[in-house]
Amino acid sequence: MCDISVVIPLYNKEKYVKRAVESVLSQTNQRFEIVIVDDGSTDQSYQKAAEIKDSRIRIIQQQNAGASAARNKGITEAKADYIAFLDADDAWNPTFLETIFRLIEKYPEAGAYATAYQIILKNQRKLVPSFDYIPPSPWEGLITHYSKSVLRDLPVISSAVVIPKKTFAHVGLFAIGHPHGEDQDMWFRISVYRHIAYSHTNQAIYYRGLPNSMCTVLHTYQPYPIIDTIKKAIDHKKVRETSDLKEYLVKLELDYAERLINTNRLKEAHELLEGIATTRYQLKKGKILFLYWKERFLGHVMNRIRRARKYDSRF
């Protein structure tokens, strides 16, 4: 019986899915199964995944419903008590699972287990994230102040985390229908339930900016679910409203406001920005306000040009 089920949501990642799967097969600890959920890919993603021959791999196909739905399907199909997630365009270092098993042994009651990661940009530039309130590498322990740890880069990402099945029974599954913020929503819900065990060693590789990645989609059509989750947790007194939690909420709202501007929903963006008070992210707020006025000015200019052309066409 496998000890960890590795869930890989797959949508139009034909160039990268083999790399992701092979990074799992290359683990120093081989106690796993792989559940690939093909979320209605329209390219050769399914065929590329099916070419990898290993009895521990299962491929499930479903109509396109988004990454959260694919992850949730993988959770229900998983045979193990611990579920790891790996995006189809990312990869693990060989000792990722070895590190996770060590964390599970040290902190059996944790709500989740995660590691640090390295970022590789589209131009192959490498970045190492910086975290607040997490001791320097190679520290391992419990993240006891989650809302403080997320004020810079995010310590937990969807390609470097393992969650016990019993955790989902308490916090629920991933929010469906939200292309942005659904992963942060899950990590926050888990942090309210239990501490997250963490290894500050780079055990995963996050390839940022690749085609069909959600981070490259600048627009949005609905609020991040985590914004509502945090507000409800405060209202229902599940968490204490602290200055760092307020600033984390500001960070999320500023990011959402920027996406509203990119979706040309300027009025909503401005109303949101007007209600944001921040100390830590004042500069970021100023930059987004500048973007708002820039887009509003350009929109005004384009409207004048269109009216002028319409007037000229009458003669």
C-alpha positions as CSV (number, residue, x, y, z in Angstrom):
1,M,0.0,0.0,0.0
2,C,1.4,3.4,-0.9
3,D,2.0,6.0,1.8
4,I,1.5,9.2,-0.3
5,S,-0.8,9.8,-3.3
6,V,0.7,12.4,-5.6
7,V,-2.1,14.3,-7.4
8,I,-1.1,16.1,-10.6
9,P,-3.8,18.3,-12.1
10,L,-3.2,18.4,-15.9
11,Y,-4.4,20.9,-18.4
12,N,-2.6,21.7,-21.7
13,K,0.9,21.0,-20.4
14,E,2.1,18.6,-23.1
15,K,5.6,20.1,-23.0
16,Y,6.1,19.7,-19.2
17,V,4.0,16.9,-17.8
18,K,6.8,14.3,-18.4
19,R,9.2,16.4,-16.5
20,A,6.8,16.6,-13.5
21,V,6.1,12.9,-13.4
22,E,9.7,11.9,-13.9
23,S,10.7,14.1,-10.9
24,V,8.3,12.0,-8.8
25,L,9.6,8.7,-10.1
26,S,13.2,9.9,-9.3
27,Q,12.4,10.4,-5.6
28,T,14.8,8.8,-3.0
29,N,11.7,7.6,-1.2
30,Q,9.5,5.5,-3.5
31,R,6.4,5.0,-1.3
32,F,3.9,6.7,-3.5
33,E,1.2,6.4,-6.2
34,I,0.6,9.1,-8.9
35,V,-2.9,10.2,-9.8
36,I,-2.9,12.4,-12.9
37,V,-6.2,14.2,-13.4
38,D,-6.5,15.4,-17.0
39,D,-8.8,18.4,-16.8
40,G,-10.1,18.3,-20.4
41,S,-6.8,19.1,-22.1
42,T,-7.1,20.0,-25.8
43,D,-3.4,19.4,-26.7
44,Q,-1.4,16.2,-26.4
45,S,-1.1,16.3,-22.6
46,Y,-3.0,13.1,-22.0
47,Q,-1.0,11.2,-24.6
48,K,2.3,12.4,-23.2
49,A,1.3,11.3,-19.7
50,A,0.1,7.9,-21.0
51,E,3.5,7.3,-22.6
52,I,5.1,7.0,-19.1
53,K,4.9,3.4,-18.1
54,D,4.7,2.7,-14.4
55,S,2.2,0.6,-12.6
56,R,1.9,3.3,-9.9
57,I,0.4,5.8,-12.3
58,R,-3.3,6.3,-12.8
59,I,-4.7,8.8,-15.3
60,I,-8.3,10.1,-14.8
61,Q,-10.0,12.2,-17.4
62,Q,-12.7,14.8,-16.8
63,Q,-14.3,17.7,-18.6
64,N,-12.5,21.0,-18.0
65,A,-13.5,22.4,-14.6
66,G,-10.4,24.1,-13.4
67,A,-7.4,23.3,-11.2
68,S,-9.4,23.1,-8.0
69,A,-11.8,20.6,-9.4
70,A,-9.0,18.5,-10.7
71,R,-7.3,18.5,-7.3
72,N,-10.5,17.7,-5.6
73,K,-11.0,14.7,-8.0
74,G,-7.5,13.6,-7.2
75,I,-8.3,13.7,-3.4
76,T,-11.4,11.5,-3.8
77,E,-9.5,9.0,-6.0
78,A,-6.3,8.9,-3.8
79,K,-5.6,5.6,-1.9
80,A,-3.2,7.0,0.6
81,D,-3.8,8.8,3.8
82,Y,-1.4,11.7,2.7
83,I,-1.9,13.6,-0.5
84,A,0.8,15.5,-2.2
85,F,0.2,18.1,-5.0
86,L,2.4,18.9,-7.9
87,D,1.4,21.1,-10.8
88,A,2.1,19.6,-14.2
89,D,4.6,22.3,-15.2
90,D,6.6,22.2,-11.9
91,A,9.0,19.6,-10.5
92,W,10.4,18.1,-7.3
93,N,13.9,17.7,-6.2
94,P,14.8,14.0,-5.5
95,T,14.6,14.4,-1.7
96,F,11.2,16.1,-1.5
97,L,9.2,13.1,-0.3
98,E,12.1,12.0,2.0
99,T,11.9,15.5,3.6
100,I,8.1,15.2,3.9
101,F,8.2,11.8,5.6
102,R,10.7,13.2,8.1
103,L,8.3,16.1,8.9
104,I,5.4,13.6,9.3
105,E,7.4,11.6,11.7
106,K,8.5,14.7,13.7
107,Y,5.1,16.4,13.7
108,P,2.3,13.8,13.3
109,E,-0.5,16.1,14.3
110,A,0.3,18.9,11.8
111,G,-2.4,20.1,9.4
112,A,-0.1,20.0,6.4
113,Y,3.6,19.5,5.5
114,A,5.4,21.8,3.1
115,T,8.9,22.8,2.0
116,A,10.6,25.8,0.5
117,Y,11.1,26.0,-3.2
118,Q,13.1,27.6,-6.0
119,I,11.6,29.8,-8.7
120,I,12.7,29.6,-12.3
121,L,11.5,32.4,-14.6
122,K,10.7,32.0,-18.3
123,N,14.2,33.5,-19.1
124,Q,15.8,30.8,-16.9
125,R,16.7,33.3,-14.2
126,K,16.6,31.6,-10.7
127,L,15.0,33.2,-7.6
128,V,15.0,32.1,-4.0
129,P,11.9,33.4,-2.1
130,S,12.2,35.4,1.1
131,F,9.9,34.7,4.0
132,D,9.0,36.6,7.1
133,Y,9.0,34.9,10.5
134,I,10.5,31.7,9.3
135,P,14.1,31.0,10.4
136,P,16.8,30.7,7.8
137,S,17.5,27.5,5.9
138,P,17.9,24.6,6.8
139,W,15.3,25.2,9.6
140,E,12.5,22.7,10.2
141,G,9.6,23.2,12.5
142,L,6.0,24.4,12.8
143,I,4.7,27.7,11.3
144,T,3.0,29.1,14.3
145,H,2.3,32.6,13.0
146,Y,1.0,31.9,9.5
147,S,-0.4,35.3,8.8
148,K,3.0,36.8,9.5
149,S,4.9,34.3,7.3
150,V,3.0,35.3,4.2
151,L,3.6,39.0,4.2
152,R,6.6,38.7,1.7
153,D,6.8,35.6,-0.5
154,L,4.5,32.7,0.1
155,P,6.0,29.9,2.1
156,V,3.5,27.3,0.9
157,I,2.7,26.7,-2.7
158,S,0.6,24.0,-4.5
159,S,3.7,22.1,-5.8
160,A,5.4,21.7,-2.5
161,V,2.8,20.6,0.0
162,V,1.4,17.3,1.4
163,I,-1.9,17.3,3.3
164,P,-3.4,14.4,5.4
165,K,-6.8,13.3,4.2
166,K,-8.2,13.8,7.7
167,T,-7.4,17.5,7.3
168,F,-9.8,17.9,4.4
169,A,-12.5,16.4,6.6
170,H,-12.1,19.4,8.8
171,V,-11.4,22.3,6.4
172,G,-13.2,21.1,3.2
173,L,-11.9,20.8,-0.3
174,F,-10.5,23.4,-2.7
175,A,-12.8,26.2,-3.7
176,I,-14.1,25.5,-7.2
177,G,-14.6,28.1,-9.9
178,H,-11.9,30.5,-8.7
179,P,-8.9,30.8,-11.0
180,H,-6.9,32.9,-8.4
181,G,-6.4,32.6,-4.7
182,E,-8.0,29.2,-4.3
183,D,-4.7,27.6,-3.1
184,Q,-3.9,30.4,-0.6
185,D,-7.5,29.9,0.6
186,M,-6.8,26.3,1.4
187,W,-3.5,27.0,3.2
188,F,-5.1,29.7,5.3
189,R,-8.0,27.3,6.3
190,I,-5.5,24.7,7.3
191,S,-3.5,27.2,9.3
192,V,-6.6,28.0,11.3
193,Y,-7.2,24.3,12.0
194,R,-3.7,23.2,12.8
195,H,-0.1,24.4,12.4
196,I,1.8,23.7,9.2
197,A,5.0,21.7,9.5
198,Y,7.7,23.2,7.3
199,S,11.2,22.5,6.0
200,H,13.1,25.6,4.9
201,T,15.0,23.7,2.3
202,N,14.4,24.0,-1.4
203,Q,12.8,20.7,-2.4
204,A,10.6,21.9,-5.3
205,I,11.0,23.9,-8.5
206,Y,8.3,26.4,-9.4
207,Y,8.5,27.4,-13.1
208,R,6.8,30.8,-13.3
209,G,5.4,32.4,-16.4
210,L,5.1,29.3,-18.6
211,P,2.2,29.1,-21.2
212,N,-1.2,28.2,-19.7
213,S,-0.1,29.0,-16.2
214,M,-2.6,30.9,-14.1
215,C,0.0,33.3,-12.9
216,T,0.2,34.6,-16.5
217,V,-3.5,35.4,-16.5
218,L,-3.7,39.0,-15.4
219,H,-7.5,39.5,-15.4
220,T,-10.1,38.0,-13.1
221,Y,-13.9,37.9,-12.9
222,Q,-14.6,37.2,-9.3
223,P,-13.0,38.0,-5.9
224,Y,-10.4,35.6,-4.4
225,P,-12.1,33.1,-2.1
226,I,-9.4,33.7,0.6
227,I,-10.5,37.3,1.0
228,D,-14.0,36.2,2.1
229,T,-12.6,33.3,4.1
230,I,-10.4,35.6,6.2
231,K,-13.2,38.1,6.8
232,K,-15.6,35.3,7.9
233,A,-12.9,33.8,10.2
234,I,-12.5,37.2,11.9
235,D,-16.3,37.7,12.1
236,H,-16.9,34.2,13.6
237,K,-13.9,34.7,15.9
238,K,-12.1,31.7,14.5
239,V,-9.0,33.9,14.4
240,R,-7.9,37.0,16.2
241,E,-7.8,40.1,14.1
242,T,-4.2,41.2,14.3
243,S,-2.1,43.8,12.5
244,D,-0.3,41.1,10.4
245,L,-3.6,39.5,9.4
246,K,-5.0,42.9,8.4
247,E,-1.9,43.5,6.2
248,Y,-2.2,40.0,4.7
249,L,-5.8,40.9,3.7
250,V,-4.5,44.2,2.3
251,K,-1.9,42.3,0.2
252,L,-4.6,40.1,-1.2
253,E,-7.0,43.0,-1.9
254,L,-4.3,45.0,-3.7
255,D,-3.5,42.1,-5.9
256,Y,-7.2,41.7,-6.7
257,A,-7.6,45.4,-7.4
258,E,-4.7,45.2,-9.9
259,R,-6.4,42.3,-11.7
260,L,-9.7,44.3,-11.7
261,I,-7.9,47.1,-13.5
262,N,-6.5,44.6,-16.0
263,T,-10.1,43.4,-16.6
264,N,-11.1,47.1,-17.2
265,R,-13.4,47.0,-14.1
266,L,-12.0,50.4,-13.0
267,K,-14.9,51.5,-10.8
268,E,-14.7,48.4,-8.7
269,A,-11.0,48.7,-8.5
270,H,-11.2,52.3,-7.3
271,E,-13.8,51.6,-4.7
272,L,-11.7,48.7,-3.3
273,L,-8.5,50.9,-3.3
274,E,-10.3,53.7,-1.5
275,G,-11.2,51.4,1.3
276,I,-7.7,50.0,1.9
277,A,-5.6,51.4,4.7
278,T,-2.1,50.0,5.0
279,T,1.3,50.8,6.4
280,R,3.3,47.9,5.0
281,Y,2.0,48.1,1.4
282,Q,1.7,51.8,0.9
283,L,4.1,51.9,-2.0
284,K,2.3,49.0,-3.7
285,K,-1.0,50.8,-3.2
286,G,0.4,53.9,-4.8
287,K,1.6,52.0,-7.8
288,I,-1.8,50.4,-8.4
289,L,-3.5,53.7,-8.0
290,F,-1.2,55.1,-10.6
291,L,-2.1,52.2,-12.9
292,Y,-5.8,53.0,-12.3
293,W,-5.5,56.6,-13.3
294,K,-3.3,55.7,-16.3
295,E,-6.0,53.2,-17.5
296,R,-8.7,55.7,-16.9
297,F,-6.9,58.4,-18.8
298,L,-6.2,56.1,-21.7
299,G,-9.8,55.1,-21.7
300,H,-10.9,58.7,-21.8
301,V,-8.6,59.4,-24.8
302,M,-9.8,56.3,-26.7
303,N,-13.4,57.4,-26.2
304,R,-12.6,60.8,-27.6
305,I,-10.9,59.3,-30.6
306,R,-13.9,57.0,-31.2
307,R,-16.3,59.9,-31.0
308,A,-14.2,61.9,-33.4
309,R,-14.1,59.1,-35.9
310,K,-17.8,58.6,-35.6
311,Y,-18.3,62.3,-36.2
312,D,-16.0,62.3,-39.3
313,S,-17.7,59.3,-40.8
314,R,-20.9,61.4,-41.1
315,F,-19.3,63.6,-43.7
